[in-house]
Amino acid sequence: MPITDDDGLRSVLDGDTVAVVGCSTTAGKAAHDIPAYLQRQGYEIVPVNPFANEILGETAYDSLSDVPESIDIDVVDVFRPSEETGDIVDAAIDRHEDVGDVSSVWLQLGITNEDAGDHAAEAGLDFVQDKCMKVEHARLAG
């Protein structure tokens, strides 16, 4: 069941490091501007984009599984179409089980996948969908 209450959202937002799957190199796109906002708020951003080497001054990785284990990921923030989120959640679960990090998956505004959310919850991950991390951060912690 997705997290929708303010206490649950605050708990997810308490993380320090956000892997942004679908992070964009293009200023003006939500997938660039929202991670930039989060970075300005003190979050460490780990861009995941197979078509970029660097985004927001950080090394970009081809996939979540390519992020080195030495980087402790708290939240996987997803800017990909809903139909792609199942595989991304699976990768987050694999990392949670293999590396011991990743406690939450956040699907941005307009992105939903109930099956992926159920799978994440079964694996012990917090799951947020169809909410903007920037909007919720500004509302709850800003």
Salt bridges, closest charged atoms under 4 A:
ASP6 OD1 - ARG139 NH2 2.67
ASP7 OD1 - ARG10 NH1 3.32
ASP33 OD1 - HIS32 ND1 3.25
GLU84 OE1 - ARG80 NE 2.90
ASP90 OD1 - HIS119 ND1 2.82
ASP101 OD1 - ARG95 NE 3.05
GLU136 OE1 - ARG139 NH2 2.71
